[in-house]
Amino acid sequence: MRQIEIYDTTLRDGAQMRDISFSVNDKLRILEILDNLGVTYVEGGWPGANPKDVDFFTEAKKLKLKNTKLTAFGSTRKANTSINEDPILAALLRAETEVICIVAKSSAWQVDKTMKASLDENLIMLEESISYLKKQNRTVFIDAEHFFDGFQANSDYSKKFIQTAIDAGGDRMILCDTNGGSLPEDVFRITEALVKEFGNKIGFGIHAHNDGELAVANSIRAVRAGAIQVQGTVNGYGERCGNANLISIIPNLQLKYSQDNLVCIPEKNLAKLTSVAKTVAEIANMNINHSQPFVGERAFTHKGGLHASALAKEKTSYEHIDPSIVGNKTRVVVSEQSGVSNIVDWLESNKDKIHDYEAMNQSLLKEAAAEILFKLKDLENEGYSFENASASFELLVKRVLNVVPNYFDLLETNVHVVNGEKTEATVRLRVGDRERHSVSLGNGPTNALDNALRKALRDHYPEVDNFQLKDFKVRILDSHLGTAAITKVQISTGFLPNSCDYHENITEISDGLRNASGARHSNSKKRSLLRVNEHFEDENNAATGHLSDHRWDTIGVSANIVKASWDAVVESTVYGLMTQGVSSRNNPQEKILC
């Protein structure tokens, strides 16, 4: 077994990415997440560089980390500054971390052109800084900035840099591809040579940037050449094109080189990678790349009919690993490129959502799948797209199988816009033997229609208050037609946080001792919320204790943007009620479908 040290610099180097700004609490949360993942070192920031990092290191001392050693980052002493009076080193020591990482220029060209210092002075600054920190009983890592570029231009000086660090007592020499332009074969060749020459005196690491889309490859090649530490960030966050992505490096090293028995994090923790990637992205307020290897939603998603057919026979036919190992899962999406196999696979994977599914024999199943596929392709020809509107596809399937509740019959809708600003929507519909007529204002036609529909349904279906529209997207499908173009509207809807804390509802149900007040909090509704949990526990929401993170997407297509919006709103409402197991008031004896 060969232990590879994982050194995470999301909180420092990752925070240099455009659009990312962590608060102190954000950094503390990420530190705990990485500690729970089993990361060896986490670089917390540059103490003294800003008040936020000072506060972070103060607060971080209060945490009881189980697996991670918190690291402070800084640089060697400044030129023409006494080692005992240098403010950078003093701030590093005040952070009171066991491990300190200092950056220094290892490229002769960089020293000459950007530092405006002599080559010898640069080495003296390195030696004095390491020696000073070692006397304070610190473990010292050295980030050798611009190392690979510098080595190829002047290898003698780069080797002097390494020897100076060794003589001063440095604990790790981190070879940095600072500009991100090195090639894997060069990284391997140089690292291997240095490990052979100096590896018995100091451990080597790699710090790669991604400007050539090679940071992951360069990191892996460095390890293959003998490096024992990999520096990188969650999701590859970092300046310019980012840093090496640890979320890809860890499973590649640990799963692909099984003959070498490489261990980056505890094996059981590999299954946390997907949730870590998503959670850190959420904290960073960044959209996760859905196509990100290993952890993205599309990483194990299959669209073509040929793929779905092969997967049904052998899971490894189009998947390089079992997705559950990294906390992900196989998904088969449906589109006009689908075959019957895609539909059958979807039905099999979602049989818990379909009433009387077990009663369907194989012949009936394939017949239903063929009809679903026919309707799917017909609708996609009109402009529909179900890849990112799974709720609308589920409703399509259930309509073919005739198992969608008829919650209401629409009689009429009207939208009136005054001076291009104020919007009024009127909805008239029938629930059972009662006709409802409601009027609402809104910020635009979609919002007004949504408000009017909820107002009309609330007395019959109070569960509509458990969810709300979260996002609204409009796409013009044939822009050459101008204002007469076909419009596609996609709506994302989600449960409200205060309505879907199912732990609270489960407790209330099991106790049987108290009833919440009001129609919206009846025991019937609690059972509905419990069904919501059961329905979506596969989406990793159960782990959080809340369903407020769950969203569903619906779609509407029409030459009339208001009609397209209305169709998407109705689909969203029907799906939200159906998900909670609400029975139709048009047919009270109807079985709950979810």
C-alpha positions in Angstrom: 0.0 0.0 0.0 1.4 3.4 -1.1 -0.1 6.4 0.6 -0.6 9.5 -1.6 -1.0 12.7 0.4 -3.9 14.8 -0.9 -3.3 18.5 -0.3 -6.4 20.6 -1.0 -6.0 24.3 -1.8 -9.6 25.1 -2.6 -9.8 27.7 0.2 -6.7 29.6 -1.1 -5.9 28.8 -4.7 -9.4 27.8 -5.6 -10.8 31.1 -4.1 -8.7 33.0 -6.7 -11.1 31.8 -9.4 -13.3 34.6 -10.8 -16.8 34.7 -9.3 -15.8 32.8 -6.1 -15.6 34.6 -2.8 -15.8 32.4 0.4 -17.0 33.9 3.7 -15.3 32.7 6.9 -18.2 30.4 7.6 -18.0 29.0 4.0 -14.4 28.2 4.5 -15.1 26.5 7.8 -17.8 24.4 6.3 -15.6 23.3 3.4 -12.8 22.4 5.8 -15.1 20.1 7.8 -16.3 18.5 4.5 -12.8 17.8 3.4 -11.8 16.5 6.8 -14.8 14.1 6.7 -13.7 13.0 3.2 -10.3 12.1 4.6 -8.1 14.7 2.9 -4.6 14.8 4.4 -3.9 18.5 4.2 -6.1 21.5 3.7 -4.6 24.9 2.9 -6.7 27.4 4.7 -5.4 30.6 3.2 -2.6 33.3 3.5 -2.7 34.6 7.1 -2.1 38.3 7.2 -3.1 38.8 3.6 -6.6 39.9 4.6 -8.8 40.1 7.7 -10.9 37.2 6.5 -8.1 34.7 6.5 -7.0 35.9 10.0 -10.5 35.3 11.3 -10.6 31.9 9.6 -7.5 30.6 11.2 -8.8 31.9 14.6 -12.1 30.1 14.2 -10.5 26.9 12.7 -8.6 26.3 15.9 -11.9 25.6 17.6 -12.7 22.7 15.2 -11.7 19.1 16.2 -10.4 17.8 12.9 -10.2 14.0 12.6 -8.2 13.4 9.4 -6.9 16.7 8.1 -4.0 18.9 9.1 -4.8 22.5 8.5 -2.0 24.3 6.6 -1.1 28.0 6.4 0.3 29.4 3.2 2.7 32.2 2.7 6.1 33.0 1.1 9.7 33.3 1.9 10.8 36.4 3.7 10.9 39.5 1.6 14.2 40.7 0.1 16.2 43.1 2.2 14.1 42.1 5.3 15.5 40.6 8.5 14.2 37.1 9.2 13.0 38.1 12.7 11.1 41.1 11.5 9.5 39.7 8.3 5.7 40.3 8.5 4.9 37.3 6.3 6.6 34.7 8.4 5.3 36.3 11.6 1.7 36.0 10.3 2.3 32.4 9.4 3.4 31.6 12.9 0.4 33.4 14.4 -1.9 31.0 12.5 -0.6 28.3 14.8 -0.8 25.5 12.3 1.5 22.5 12.5 2.2 22.7 8.8 3.2 25.7 6.8 3.6 25.9 3.0 5.8 28.7 1.6 6.1 29.6 -2.1 9.5 30.6 -3.6 10.7 31.1 -7.2 12.7 28.1 -8.5 13.1 29.5 -12.0 16.3 31.5 -12.6 14.5 33.5 -15.3 11.6 34.4 -13.0 14.0 35.5 -10.2 15.9 37.7 -12.6 13.0 39.2 -14.5 10.2 39.5 -11.9 11.9 39.6 -8.5 14.7 41.8 -9.6 16.9 39.9 -7.1 20.1 38.0 -7.6 20.0 34.2 -7.9 22.1 33.8 -4.8 19.9 36.1 -2.7 16.8 34.1 -3.7 18.4 30.9 -2.4 19.4 32.7 0.9 15.8 33.9 1.4 14.7 30.3 0.9 17.2 28.8 3.3 16.6 31.4 6.0 12.9 31.1 5.8 12.8 27.3 6.1 15.4 27.2 8.9 13.5 29.9 10.8 10.2 28.0 10.6 11.8 24.7 11.4 13.2 26.2 14.6 9.6 27.0 15.5 8.8 23.3 15.2 6.8 23.6 12.0 6.5 21.1 9.2 7.5 23.0 6.1 6.4 22.4 2.5 8.0 24.4 -0.4 5.9 25.3 -3.4 8.6 25.6 -6.1 7.0 28.2 -8.3 7.4 27.9 -12.2 9.5 24.8 -11.6 9.0 22.9 -14.8 9.5 25.9 -17.0 12.5 26.9 -15.0 14.0 23.4 -15.0 13.9 23.2 -18.8 15.6 26.6 -19.1 18.2 26.2 -16.3 18.2 22.8 -14.6 21.3 23.5 -12.6 19.7 26.4 -10.7 16.5 24.4 -10.1 18.6 21.6 -8.6 20.4 24.2 -6.4 17.0 25.3 -5.2 16.0 21.8 -4.2 19.3 21.2 -2.5 19.1 24.4 -0.6 15.6 23.4 0.7 16.9 20.0 1.8 19.9 21.5 3.6 17.5 23.9 5.5 15.3 21.0 6.6 12.3 21.3 4.2 9.8 18.4 4.5 8.2 18.5 1.0 9.3 19.9 -2.4 6.2 20.7 -4.5 7.0 21.0 -8.2 4.6 23.6 -9.6 3.5 23.9 -13.2 2.5 27.5 -12.4 1.6 28.6 -16.0 -0.2 25.3 -16.7 1.6 24.7 -20.0 3.7 21.6 -19.3 3.2 18.3 -21.0 2.7 15.0 -19.2 5.8 13.3 -20.7 8.0 16.3 -19.5 6.4 16.2 -16.0 7.1 12.5 -15.8 10.6 12.7 -17.0 11.7 15.6 -14.8 9.9 14.3 -11.7 11.3 10.8 -12.1 14.9 12.1 -12.5 14.5 14.3 -9.4 13.0 11.6 -7.3 16.0 9.3 -8.2 18.5 12.1 -7.3 16.8 13.6 -4.2 14.0 11.3 -3.2 15.8 9.8 -0.3 16.2 13.2 1.2 12.9 14.9 0.6 9.4 13.9 -0.5 8.1 15.4 -3.8 4.7 16.7 -4.7 3.0 18.2 -7.7 0.9 21.4 -8.1 -0.5 21.7 -11.6 -2.6 24.3 -13.2 -5.0 23.5 -16.1 -4.2 26.1 -18.8 -3.5 23.2 -21.2 -6.3 21.0 -20.0 -3.6 18.7 -18.6 -3.6 19.3 -14.9 -5.1 16.0 -14.0 -2.9 14.1 -16.4 0.2 15.9 -15.2 -0.7 15.2 -11.6 -1.2 11.5 -12.3 2.1 11.3 -14.3 4.0 12.9 -11.4 2.7 10.3 -9.0 3.7 7.6 -11.4 7.1 9.1 -11.4 7.4 9.0 -7.6 5.7 12.0 -6.2 4.0 11.3 -2.9 1.8 14.4 -2.7 -0.8 15.9 -5.0 -2.1 19.5 -4.6 -5.3 20.5 -6.2 -8.8 21.8 -5.6 -12.4 20.5 -5.5 -13.9 20.7 -9.0 -10.7 22.2 -10.3 -11.4 25.7 -9.0 -8.6 28.1 -9.4 -7.2 31.2 -11.2 -7.5 31.4 -15.0 -8.4 27.9 -16.2 -8.2 26.4 -12.7 -6.1 23.9 -10.8 -5.9 20.2 -10.9 -9.2 18.7 -10.1 -8.9 16.4 -7.0 -12.4 15.0 -7.6 -11.0 13.3 -10.7 -7.4 12.7 -9.5 -8.5 10.7 -6.4 -10.6 8.0 -8.1 -8.2 7.8 -11.1 -5.2 7.1 -8.8 -7.1 4.9 -6.4 -9.2 2.8 -8.8 -7.2 2.7 -12.0 -3.8 1.8 -10.5 -5.0 -1.1 -8.3 -1.8 -3.0 -9.0 0.1 -0.3 -7.1 -2.3 -0.2 -4.2 -2.4 3.7 -4.2 -4.5 5.1 -1.3 -5.5 8.8 -1.4 -8.5 8.7 1.0 -10.2 5.8 2.9 -11.8 3.5 0.4 -15.3 3.8 1.9 -15.0 7.6 1.4 -14.8 7.4 -2.4 -18.7 7.2 -2.3 -18.7 10.7 -0.9 -17.0 12.3 -3.9 -20.2 13.2 -5.7 -21.8 14.8 -2.7 -18.6 16.7 -1.9 -18.3 18.1 -5.4 -22.0 19.2 -5.4 -21.9 20.6 -1.8 -18.7 22.6 -2.4 -20.1 24.0 -5.7 -23.2 25.1 -3.8 -21.2 26.8 -1.1 -19.1 28.5 -3.8 -22.3 29.6 -5.5 -21.1 27.9 -8.7 -23.0 25.7 -11.1 -21.4 22.3 -11.1 -20.4 21.0 -14.5 -23.0 18.3 -15.3 -20.5 16.6 -17.6 -17.7 16.5 -15.0 -16.1 13.0 -14.9 -17.1 10.7 -12.1 -19.5 13.0 -10.3 -21.5 15.0 -12.9 -25.1 14.0 -13.6 -24.1 13.2 -17.1 -21.0 11.2 -16.2 -23.0 7.9 -16.4 -26.0 9.1 -18.4 -26.9 7.3 -21.6 -29.1 8.7 -24.4 -28.6 6.5 -27.5 -30.8 3.5 -27.9 -27.8 1.3 -28.7 -26.2 2.2 -25.4 -29.3 1.5 -23.4 -29.8 -1.8 -25.1 -26.1 -2.8 -24.3 -26.3 -1.5 -20.7 -29.4 -3.7 -20.1 -27.2 -6.7 -20.9 -23.9 -5.7 -19.3 -23.4 -2.6 -17.1 -19.7 -2.2 -18.0 -20.4 -2.0 -21.8 -20.5 1.8 -21.7 -19.3 2.6 -18.1 -15.6 2.6 -17.1 -16.4 2.1 -13.4 -19.4 1.2 -11.2 -20.8 4.7 -10.6 -21.9 3.9 -7.1 -18.3 3.6 -6.0 -18.0 7.4 -6.3 -21.6 8.1 -5.1 -23.1 8.5 -8.6 -25.6 6.4 -10.5 -26.5 5.3 -14.0 -29.1 7.3 -15.8 -30.8 6.6 -19.1 -32.4 9.6 -20.6 -35.0 9.6 -23.3 -35.1 11.6 -26.5 -35.8 11.3 -30.2 -32.5 9.3 -30.4 -33.9 6.7 -28.0 -34.9 3.2 -28.8 -37.5 1.0 -27.1 -34.7 -0.2 -24.9 -34.3 3.3 -23.4 -38.0 3.3 -22.6 -38.1 -0.2 -21.1 -35.1 0.6 -19.0 -36.8 3.8 -17.7 -39.9 1.9 -16.9 -37.9 -0.8 -15.0 -35.9 1.8 -13.1 -39.0 3.8 -12.2 -41.5 1.0 -11.6 -42.1 2.2 -8.0 -43.7 5.3 -9.6 -46.1 3.4 -11.7 -49.3 1.9 -10.3 -49.9 -1.8 -11.2 -46.5 -2.0 -12.9 -45.9 -5.5 -11.6 -49.1 -6.7 -13.4 -47.7 -5.8 -16.8 -46.2 -8.7 -18.7 -43.2 -8.4 -21.0 -45.5 -8.2 -24.1 -47.6 -5.4 -22.6 -44.5 -3.6 -21.4 -42.9 -3.5 -24.8 -46.2 -2.5 -26.4 -46.5 0.4 -23.9 -42.8 1.3 -24.5 -43.3 1.4 -28.2 -46.4 3.8 -27.9 -44.4 6.0 -25.5 -41.5 6.2 -27.9 -43.9 7.0 -30.8 -45.4 9.9 -28.8 -42.0 11.0 -27.6 -40.6 11.3 -31.1 -43.7 13.0 -32.4 -43.5 15.6 -29.6 -39.8 16.2 -30.0 -40.4 16.8 -33.7 -42.7 19.7 -32.6 -39.9 21.2 -30.5 -40.2 19.3 -27.1 -37.1 18.1 -25.4 -37.4 15.8 -22.5 -33.7 15.2 -21.6 -33.9 18.1 -19.0 -37.6 17.9 -18.3 -37.9 14.5 -16.6 -41.2 15.4 -14.8 -42.9 16.1 -18.1 -41.6 12.8 -19.5 -42.9 10.9 -16.4 -46.3 12.5 -17.0 -46.1 11.5 -20.7 -45.5 7.9 -19.6 -48.3 7.9 -17.1 -50.7 9.4 -19.6 -50.0 6.6 -22.0 -50.5 4.1 -19.2 -53.6 6.1 -18.1 -52.5 6.6 -14.5 -52.4 10.4 -14.2 -54.9 11.8 -11.8 -57.4 14.2 -13.3 -57.1 17.0 -10.7 -59.1 19.6 -12.6 -60.7 20.4 -16.0 -59.6 23.6 -17.5 -62.4 25.8 -18.9 -60.7 29.1 -19.7 -57.6 31.2 -19.2 -57.1 34.9 -20.0 -54.1 37.1 -19.6 -54.3 40.9 -19.7 -51.2 43.1 -19.8 -51.6 46.8 -18.9 -49.0 49.2 -20.4 -46.5 46.4 -20.7 -46.0 46.3 -16.9 -48.9 45.1 -14.8 -50.2 41.6 -15.7 -53.6 40.1 -14.7 -54.5 36.5 -15.3 -57.9 34.9 -15.0 -58.4 31.1 -14.6 -61.7 29.2 -14.8 -61.7 25.5 -14.1 -63.8 22.7 -12.6 -62.9 20.4 -9.7 -65.5 17.7 -9.3 -68.9 19.4 -9.6 -67.6 22.8 -8.5 -66.5 25.5 -10.9 -63.8 27.9 -9.7 -63.0 31.3 -11.1 -59.9 33.2 -9.9 -58.0 36.4 -10.8 -54.4 37.2 -9.8 -51.8 39.8 -10.6 -48.2 38.8 -11.3 -44.8 39.9 -12.5 -45.5 38.8 -16.0 -47.9 36.3 -17.6 -46.3 33.1 -16.2 -46.3 34.4 -12.6 -49.8 35.7 -12.9 -51.1 32.4 -14.3 -49.3 30.4 -11.7 -50.8 32.6 -8.9 -54.3 32.3 -10.4 -54.1 28.6 -10.8 -53.0 28.1 -7.2 -55.7 30.4 -5.9 -58.3 28.4 -7.8 -57.0 25.0 -6.5 -56.0 26.0 -2.9 -59.4 25.1 -1.2 -59.4 21.6 -2.9 -55.7 20.9 -2.9 -53.9 22.9 -0.1 -50.8 20.9 -1.0 -50.1 23.4 -3.8 -48.6 25.6 -1.1 -45.8 23.0 -0.5 -44.0 24.0 -3.7 -43.2 27.0 -5.9 -41.6 27.9 -9.2 -37.8 28.2 -8.9 -36.6 28.9 -12.4 -38.0 29.9 -15.7 -36.2 29.5 -19.1 -37.4 30.5 -22.6 -35.8 29.4 -25.8 -36.8 30.4 -29.3 -36.7 27.3 -31.5 -36.8 28.8 -35.0 -35.6 32.4 -34.6 -35.7 33.1 -38.4 -39.5 33.4 -38.0 -39.1 36.4 -35.7 -42.0 37.1 -33.4 -43.9 34.2 -35.0 -41.3 31.6 -33.8 -42.0 28.5 -31.8 -41.2 29.0 -28.1 -40.0 26.4 -25.6 -40.6 27.2 -22.0 -38.9 25.2 -19.2 -39.9 25.6 -15.6 -38.1 24.3 -12.5 -40.2 23.8 -9.4 -39.2 22.8 -5.9 -40.5 22.2 -2.4 -40.5 24.9 0.2 -38.0 24.4 3.0 -40.6 24.8 5.8 -43.1 22.4 4.2 -40.9 19.4 3.6 -38.9 18.7 6.7 -40.0 15.1 6.7 -38.2 14.2 9.9 -40.6 16.5 11.8 -43.6 15.0 10.0 -42.4 11.5 10.6 -42.1 12.2 14.3 -45.6 13.7 14.3 -47.0 10.7 12.5 -45.3 8.1 14.7 -46.1 9.8 17.9 -49.8 10.1 17.0 -50.1 12.5 19.9 -50.5 15.8 18.3 -52.0 17.3 15.2 -50.8 20.4 13.5 -53.4 23.0 13.2 -55.1 24.0 9.9 -56.0 22.2 6.8 -52.5 22.5 5.4 -51.0 20.5 8.2 -53.4 17.6 8.6 -52.3 14.0 9.2 -53.3 13.4 5.6 -50.8 16.0 4.5 -48.1 14.5 6.8 -48.6 11.2 5.0 -48.2 13.0 1.7 -44.9 14.5 2.8 -43.8 11.1 4.0 -44.5 9.8 0.5 -42.5 12.6 -1.0 -39.5 11.5 1.0 -40.0 7.9 -0.1 -40.4 9.0 -3.7 -37.2 11.0 -3.8 -34.9 9.4 -1.3 -32.9 8.0 -4.2 -32.0 11.6 -5.2 -29.7 11.9 -2.1 -32.2 14.3 -0.4 -32.8 12.0 2.4 -29.3 12.5 3.6 -29.9 16.1 4.3 -33.2 15.7 6.2 -34.9 18.1 3.8 -36.6 17.8 0.4 -36.3 21.5 -0.3 -33.4 20.8 -2.6 -35.4 18.6 -4.9 -36.6 20.1 -8.1 -38.5 18.9 -11.0 -38.6 20.3 -14.6 -41.5 20.6 -16.9 -41.8 21.9 -20.4 -44.3 23.7 -22.7 -44.0 24.4 -26.5 -46.1 26.7 -28.6 -46.0 29.5 -31.1 -47.7 31.5 -28.2 -45.3 32.1 -25.4 -48.2 32.4 -22.9 -49.6 29.1 -24.0 -46.2 27.4 -23.7 -45.8 28.9 -20.2 -49.3 27.8 -19.1 -48.6 24.2 -20.2 -45.4 24.1 -18.3 -47.1 25.5 -15.2 -50.0 23.0 -15.3 -47.5 20.1 -15.8 -45.5 21.4 -12.8 -48.6 21.7 -10.6 -49.9 18.2 -11.5 -46.6 16.6 -10.9 -46.2 18.4 -7.5 -49.6 17.1 -6.4 -49.0 13.7 -7.7 -45.6 13.4 -6.0 -47.3 14.0 -2.7 -49.8 11.2 -3.3 -52.7 13.6 -3.5 -55.9 12.0 -4.8 -58.0 13.7 -7.4 -61.2 15.4 -6.1 -62.7 14.6 -9.4 -62.5 10.9 -8.4 -62.2 10.5 -4.7 -61.9 6.7 -5.0 -58.8 7.1 -7.2 -55.8 5.2 -5.9 -52.8 7.3 -4.9 -50.1 6.7 -7.5 -46.9 7.7 -5.7 
